[in-house]
Amino acid sequence: MLINKKTNCAIIGFGKMGLVYYNIIKKLNLNLVSVCDLKESNKKNLKKKDQKLFTKNFNRVLDNDIDFLIISSTADCHASYAKKAILKGIKNILIEKPVVTSLKDGYELMRLQKKYKTRICVNHNEFLKNNIKILNEFSKSKKNIGAVNSIIFTGGNMGYAMNAVHVFDLIAILAKSKISKVFNLFDTKKTKNPRGRNFFDFSGRLIGETKNKVNFFIDISNKQGHGRNIKILYEYGIIDIDFLSGKFSYNIRKKKYLKLPKTRYNTPGEKGSFKFKIAPVKITTLRHVEKFLTNKNYIKLERAFENVKILIAASINKKIKLTNLNRIKSKKKFSWA
């Protein structure tokens, strides 16, 4: 149990998410010993009494006795900061997504984690959102809906590394299986990331398949500027969720028509919709931090690295076929933020 005032914490990267973690540390009454960011101007976001803890020098952070390190910098620095922290003997590290920007860094981080028995959590918190619980409870109550066959996600140009990694998690949760194959129809022009002119992301369409043969399609092209929606196609029904408005809609074949062939797609259905409350990032992140500090069902490095493999597999795909994630090879370091 690390949730107590004796737990020494440090934050690396004090932008938007760094501030979220700062407020979480205060809420959980943990002991903040250092905050590091390359921008001196971000110091003003700390309470006056904590401004003395601010530094621009990462090595100075490591001079402290740290129980829990949070790395919320841009992704290009995640691996280097985490490696130094592991070698310094820090045993509990939380990293923002995407966890790394290359296969080499991912495998090296996994090797060091195992060697030094370090716990690493990556903040993929999709499984802690209200809509997942609501969807699971609803689908269990409607047993005649059948199994998930296909998943379609559409939205504005949110970036694959920045936001679609959460969609990968959502697909794996709904399909109850890991993503195994992908094929991209990415936009030719890369999307500039607002975190800096050196950072770019992918936009466009992605087709894929999970290990248990659930198909999925993601469309977040650079021509789209609004929306975040998922449609789940079951054997005998469709569920549609709008993540911006919190609207949940469904249309399920009525039980007495289940014995009819699937070609009878227009049989009478049970239809309806309702609203649900959308949990903000600060709430799902708090839930994830609590789970990590109490060692309960958090997203580990291995699982987060799978999402990086999906991104890389998609980006290097040059053939009109699905790329198997276990066969990818790439030395490239990507400019994700």
N, C-alpha and C positions, 0 to 999 in steps of 0.2 A: 504493500500500500504506500503510494508516493504522494497521496493528497494530504499534505500537512504543511504547516508553516516552516518546517525544518528542511523541506525540499528546495534545494538551490536550483534556480532556473536561469537560462539565458536565451535571448532572442537574437537571431542573425537575420537581418533584413527587416527594416521597420517601415515598410510601405503599408498598403491597405490591410493585407493579411497579418502583417506584423502587429498592427494596432489591435486587430481582433484577438490575437494571442495574448497581447499585453492585458487586455480587459479580462480575458479568461483567467490568467494568472492571478489577477487581483480578486476575481470572484471566488476562486478556489483557495485563496489565502496562502499561496505559495510564496517562497522567498526569491524575489528577483535580484540577481547579482550583477547582470550586465545586459546591455542592449547595444547591438552593433549595426551600423548602416553607413554606406559610403557617402550619403547625403547629410551634411551637417544640419540642413534645414529641417530634417525630420525629428530632430531632438526636441523641438517645441511641442510635439505631440505627446510627450511624456509629462506626467505630473511634475511639478517643480521639485519635489523632494527626490524624484527618481532621475532627474536630468544629469546628476553627477555620475550615474551608471553608464551613460552614453559614451561610445567610442567608435572611431572609424577603423580601428585596427583589430582584425579578427584574432590575431595571435595574443593580444592583450586579454581578450575574452577567455581564452584557454588558461590563463594564469589563475583563474578562479577554480574553486572546488565545485564542480557542476554535477548535479544529479540528473537533470533533465534539460536537454538542449533542443531548441526549436529552430529549424532552418527554413525561413520564409523569404529568402532572397530570390533573385531571378534564377531560373533553372540552370543556366550555364555554370553557376558556382556550387550547386547542390553537392555534386560528387566530391569536389576538392575540400569543401568545408566538412562534409561527413567523414571523409577519410582521415583528416587531421584530428577530428574529434574522437574517432575510434582509437587511433594510435595514442591519443592522450589519456585514454582510459575511461571516457564517458560511456556509460552503459545504457542510457535511455535517450534515443534521438527521434524526434518527429520531423519529417521533411514534407514540404509542400509538393504538389504535383506540377508538371511531370517530374518524377524522382530523379531521372538522369536524361541526358541528351545524346547518349551513344550506347551501343551494345557493350563496348569495352568498359565503360564506367560502371554499367549495371553489373556485369559479371565480377568486376573487381570489388565493388561494394559488397556483393553477396559473399565473396570469399573472405573479406575482412570481417564482416559481421559474424560469420561462422567461427573464424579463428579466434576472435576476441570475445565471443559470446555476448554480443551487443544486441539489444532489442531496438529494432527500427520500425517505426510506424510511418505510413505515408497517408496524407490527408485526403483519401478518397472516401468521402462520407455519404455517398448516395444511399447506401443501405440504411442510413439513420434518418432519412427524410420521411415525413408523414405519409406521403403518397405511396410509398412502398408498403407500409403497414396496412393502409386502407385497401390497396390493390390486392394484397395477399388475403386479407379477411374477406373481401368481396368475392374473389374467384373461388375461395373455399366454400362460400355459402351458395354459389351457383354451380353445383357439380356438373350440370348438364352442358356447361360451356365447353368442356373438353380440354385437350392439351394445347399449349402454345405452338403455333406453326410458323408464324412470321411476325416480325417486328419492324415498324417503319417510324423513323424519327425525322422530323423536319424542324427547321428553325432558321433564325437569322445567321449572319456570318460571325459565329462565335469562336471560330478557330478550333481545330482538332486537338492540338496540344493543350490549349488553354481550357477548353470546356468539354469537347467531345470525349475526352478520357472518362468523364463521368457517365456519358452515354454508354461507353463500353461496359462499365460496371452495371448499369441498368439492364443492358441486354443480357449479361451473364446471370444476373439475379432472376430476371423473368424467365430465361430459358433453362435455368438451373444447370448451366453447363458453361464451360470456358469457350471463348471465341477461338476457333482453330484455323480459319482461312479467311483471307480478305483480298479484295480486288478494288483498285481505286479508279475513279473518274474525276480526279482532282482538277480544280481550275488551274490553268497554265500560270496565271499571275498569282504570286504568293501574297498573303495578307500581311500588312505591316502591323506589328504588335504595339499597342499604346505604351508599353513599358520602356520602349527605347528604339532608336532607329536601327540598331544592330539586330533586332529580333523580328523574326518572321514566322508565319504559321500557314498551315494548309487550309483551304476551303474547298467546297465542291461535294461530290457524292462518293459514297463508299458502300460497296456490296460485300456481304460476308456470310459466314456460316459458323455455327457452334459445333462442338464435338457431337452433340446429340441431334444434329441436322436441322436445327432451327435457323431459318434464313432471316437476314436483316438487311435493311437499306437505310442509309443516313444521307440526308440532303441538307447541307448548310453552305450553300454556294455564296460567292461574293456579290451576287446580284440581289440577295435577300437581306433585308434590314430589320426584320421583326419576327418574333415568334419563337416558341419552344413547345413542341407538341409531340406526343407519341401515340401511335395506333398499334394495338396488339391484336393480331388475328388468331383466334382459337379455332378449334374444329367446328364449333357450332355457334360462334359469336364474335363480336368485335367490341373492344373497349378503347375509348379515345380519351386521352388526358391532355388538357391544356395547362401547362405549368405556369403560365403567366396569370391567367384568370382564376386558376384553381377549380376548373370545371371538369367533372368526371362524367362521361356519357357511355352508354352501353346499349347493345342490341343483341339479344340471345335467342336462338331458336327455342320455341316452347317445347317442353318435355314430351308432349304427346306426339310430336313430329320427329323425334330423334331417330326412329327406325327407318325413316325415308332416306334414300340415297343423298349424298352430298351435292349431287347435281340439282337437287330441289332447293336451291339457294334462296328462293323467295317465299319460303314457308312463313307463317305468322310468327312473330317474335315478341319477346318481352323487352320493352324499351323504357329508357329512363335516364335521368341525369341528376347530379347533385353537386354542391360546392364543397370543397375541403380547404382547410387552412394550410398555407404554404409556409414551411419552416425556413427562416432566413439562414444564411451561411453561418452567422455567429452562433446560432443555436445548434446546428448539426456539428459544427466544429467543436463546440463545448462538449457535446455528447461523445465525440470521438476521443478527445483528450482525456475525458474521464474514464473511458473504456481502456485506453492505453495505460494510464497511470494505475489502474486497478487490475491490469492484465486480463481484460475480458473482451474477447471478440473484436479486435481491431484489425485494420488492414496492414498486413506485413509487407516487407520489402519485396518478397518473391512475387506476390500478387500484383503489386504496383508495377513491377518490372515487366509483367506480362502485357500491360497496357502500352508500355513503351515499345515493346516488340511489335504490337499491332500497328502502331504508328509507323515504325520503320519498315515493316513488311509491306504496308500499303504504299509508302513513298518510293520504294525501290522496285515495285511491280511494273514490269514493262510488257508483259504478255497478257493476252485476253484469257486469263484463267485465274482461279483463286490461288493465292500464295499460302503455303503451309508455314505457320509461324515457327515450327521446330527446324526449318531448313534455311532460315534467313542468315545471310552473311553481309555485314556492312561495317566498314571502318569509319564511316562518316560521322561527324559530330554536328548535330542539327542546331539551328539558331532559334530554338524555342525559348520562351521566357517563363 
